[in-house]
Amino acid sequence: MSVIVVGAGPTGLTLAGDLAAAGVPVKILERRAEESNLTRAFAVHARTLEMLDMRGLADGLIAQGIQVPQVRVHLKGAELAFDIRHPDSRFPYVLILRQARTEAALEERARDLGVEIVRGAEVTGLTQDADGVTLALSAGGSERADYVAGCDGAHSAVRRLLGVGFAGKSYDTRILLADVLLKRPLPLAVNPFIGDDGAALLPPYGDGWFRATIWDRTGQHLPIDQPVDIEEVRDSLRRIAGDDLGLAEMSWSTRFLSERRQARAYRVGRVFLAGDAAHVHSPLGAMGMSTGIQDAANLSWKLAAACQGWAPPWLLDSYQSERHPVGRTVLRLTDLLRRLADAPAPVRLLRPYLAPALINNPKISEKARLTLSGLGIHYPVPDGVPASPLTGRRLPDLPIGSGRLYERLRGRYLLIDATTAHETARPWHDRVDVLPTGGPAVYDEATTLLIRPDGYLAWTATHPGPQQTRQALRQWCGQAR
Ligand SMILES: Cc1cc2nc3c(=O)[nH]c(=O)nc-3n(C[C@H](O)[C@H](O)[C@H](O)COP(=O)(O)OP(=O)(O)OC[C@H]3O[C@@H](n4cnc5c(N)ncnc54)[C@H](O)[C@@H]3O)c2cc1C
């Protein structure tokens, strides 16, 4: 069985690489004939780094970026620090790195694993039947596969061809994006400056260059396609941040309108939507690329299971039931951040009092930290499937033997077991790796942990009998061969 992925952005590249790693024949169809040089996303959040770590990519990317542990809000001369460190992750920071670098690493991995990437291939038609999906291409001809994933971005042709609604709204605030060289040193932090005329977000690339994302109320009448020059950026910074922060050069800029929309369905028959094709939101929070990569990490092992013929009946539908609520939360959080940054006059007056109250409230700041980083994501228990109180929770990167858990998670289930349950698991060896060990991996009283290929807990038990183990394996991992 085969899969076609439409779109070679970060979502499609992650998904296709994972499918190829699982031995599924996969091809990417990409409209662009050339590589894109748009910088776009600049941040990789902690949970996404963990996902990349499970693919052996995190350390290489970290070496190319800069680790930022703090958001430092500059509000009318005062500075408020919001710590984004989380103690139980190997990556207690947000990694600032140009999207092109993350994409390059994902593309190299996909190619190394044998993914065929066809460039200049624009999908314009889609039909599906009981056996597969046929895609028509703008240049003529067609491609067919058992499953298709639409990872073709905000204006997804796949979503349109499926007739899936993209519910939400367009924000009417124009946003300026620019990569700028600043001579004035700023703290090692994501630096939002908030003023009466708007807000400017300035995360550092680490080499003196910063990504500027600017909401400037006074520029709202300008046409969306009017180029942004360095003087417009300087003028906005002066009014919002109080001075131009030593703006010396600008390498790239654009003006755009962001949206807040989510696909009503992430699955229609044999076709799935992921990444920006499934959800778009304001760039505040920098969560777009991270959410797309995590969609792919959730979908890939489920699609691989379906292609290999062992997916339990509920598995493919769980992509929608697990990832749609995560997308909704991201839309809500980014909407809230946008409202705070672009607040109407009465709220602007309250901001100097509101911001410290929010940042210094431990409950609110912990929730924000867990949501932004993605470390707080957990999934509901599928109906009728054996569960334990920890089912659906993320497992931190525990030390195991001489190594780490995430080094052992490579797209397959992992059974960590201090009893003889792992012997019962032998018939599932084509999809379940086994670590016959106890020690720190054992959670609470559990002697036996079944971990999903994407690093979330499936099932835990204490000294389970063979019958109990077999039932859990059958329902989570399908029938044994
Ligand atoms: C101007 C801009 C600024 C942004 N800034 C930020 C930011 O600061 N932080 C952040 O986290 N996110 C940001 N984003 C969002 C972030 O870039 C996306 O969330 C991320 O790229 C999503 O990845 P994706 O793979 O889902 O989609 P994309 O990266 O959009 O990739 C989709 C791919 O599909 C291809 N494609 C489209 N249609 C077809 C077709 N019919 N047939 C074949 N191929 C097709 C496209 O050419 C593209 O390569 C920004 C986006 C934009 C546009």
The ligand as a Tripos MOL2 file, in Angstrom:
@<TRIPOS>MOLECULE
LIG
   53    58     1     0     0
SMALL
NO_CHARGES

@<TRIPOS>ATOM
      1 C1          4.2660   35.0670    5.7370 C.3       1 LIG1
      2 C2          4.2160   33.9810    6.7570 C.ar      1 LIG1
      3 C3          4.8130   34.1520    7.9960 C.ar      1 LIG1
      4 C4          4.7970   33.1470    8.9620 C.ar      1 LIG1
      5 N1          5.4010   33.3470   10.1560 N.ar      1 LIG1
      6 C5          5.3930   32.3570   11.0690 C.ar      1 LIG1
      7 C6          6.0290   32.4790   12.3050 C.ar      1 LIG1
      8 O1          6.5830   33.5170   12.5900 O.2       1 LIG1
      9 N2          6.0140   31.4270   13.1740 N.ar      1 LIG1
     10 C7          5.3800   30.2300   12.8800 C.ar      1 LIG1
     11 O2          5.3990   29.2710   13.6630 O.2       1 LIG1
     12 N3          4.7580   30.1040   11.7290 N.ar      1 LIG1
     13 C8          4.7560   31.1170   10.8200 C.ar      1 LIG1
     14 N4          4.1440   30.9540    9.6460 N.ar      1 LIG1
     15 C9          3.4550   29.6980    9.4490 C.3       1 LIG1
     16 C10         4.4290   28.5790    9.1290 C.3       1 LIG1
     17 O3          5.2930   28.9880    8.1120 O.3       1 LIG1
     18 C11         3.5740   27.4120    8.7470 C.3       1 LIG1
     19 O4          2.7950   27.0490    9.8860 O.3       1 LIG1
     20 C12         4.3400   26.2080    8.2740 C.3       1 LIG1
     21 O5          5.0830   26.5000    7.1230 O.3       1 LIG1
     22 C13         3.3150   25.1170    7.9810 C.3       1 LIG1
     23 O6          3.9200   24.0910    7.3040 O.3       1 LIG1
     24 P1          3.0980   23.2140    6.2830 P.3       1 LIG1
     25 O7          4.0590   22.1940    5.8130 O.co2     1 LIG1
     26 O8          1.8390   22.7640    6.9140 O.co2     1 LIG1
     27 O9          2.6670   24.1880    5.1020 O.3       1 LIG1
     28 P2          3.5950   25.0170    4.1010 P.3       1 LIG1
     29 O10         4.8930   25.3300    4.7100 O.co2     1 LIG1
     30 O11         2.7550   26.1510    3.6160 O.co2     1 LIG1
     31 O12         3.8740   24.0100    2.9150 O.3       1 LIG1
     32 C14         2.8600   23.6720    1.9950 C.3       1 LIG1
     33 C15         3.5300   23.2130    0.7120 C.3       1 LIG1
     34 O13         2.5140   22.7460   -0.1810 O.3       1 LIG1
     35 C16         2.8160   23.1940   -1.4920 C.3       1 LIG1
     36 N5          1.5470   23.2280   -2.2430 N.ar      1 LIG1
     37 C17         0.5390   24.1110   -2.1180 C.ar      1 LIG1
     38 N6         -0.4690   23.8050   -2.9590 N.ar      1 LIG1
     39 C18        -0.0850   22.7180   -3.6510 C.ar      1 LIG1
     40 C19        -0.6850   21.9220   -4.6620 C.ar      1 LIG1
     41 N7         -1.9240   22.1990   -5.1340 N.pl3     1 LIG1
     42 N8         -0.0190   20.8650   -5.1710 N.ar      1 LIG1
     43 C20         1.2320   20.5540   -4.7040 C.ar      1 LIG1
     44 N9          1.8650   21.2810   -3.7220 N.ar      1 LIG1
     45 C21         1.2060   22.3400   -3.2080 C.ar      1 LIG1
     46 C22         3.4200   24.5710   -1.2660 C.3       1 LIG1
     47 O14         4.2070   24.9610   -2.3850 O.3       1 LIG1
     48 C23         4.2490   24.3440   -0.0100 C.3       1 LIG1
     49 O15         5.5590   23.9550   -0.2880 O.3       1 LIG1
     50 C24         4.1370   31.9370    8.6830 C.ar      1 LIG1
     51 C25         3.5370   31.7620    7.4450 C.ar      1 LIG1
     52 C26         3.5460   32.7680    6.4900 C.ar      1 LIG1
     53 C27         2.8850   32.5460    5.1650 C.3       1 LIG1
@<TRIPOS>BOND
     1     1     2 1
     2     2     3 ar
     3     2    52 ar
     4     3     4 ar
     5     4     5 ar
     6     4    50 ar
     7     5     6 ar
     8     6     7 ar
     9     6    13 1
    10     7     8 2
    11     7     9 ar
    12     9    10 ar
    13    10    11 2
    14    10    12 ar
    15    12    13 ar
    16    13    14 ar
    17    14    15 1
    18    14    50 ar
    19    15    16 1
    20    16    17 1
    21    16    18 1
    22    18    19 1
    23    18    20 1
    24    20    21 1
    25    20    22 1
    26    22    23 1
    27    23    24 1
    28    24    25 2
    29    24    26 1
    30    24    27 1
    31    27    28 1
    32    28    29 2
    33    28    30 1
    34    28    31 1
    35    31    32 1
    36    32    33 1
    37    33    34 1
    38    33    48 1
    39    34    35 1
    40    35    36 1
    41    35    46 1
    42    36    37 ar
    43    36    45 ar
    44    37    38 ar
    45    38    39 ar
    46    39    40 ar
    47    39    45 ar
    48    40    41 1
    49    40    42 ar
    50    42    43 ar
    51    43    44 ar
    52    44    45 ar
    53    46    47 1
    54    46    48 1
    55    48    49 1
    56    50    51 ar
    57    51    52 ar
    58    52    53 1
@<TRIPOS>SUBSTRUCTURE
     1 LIG1         1 GROUP 0 **** ****
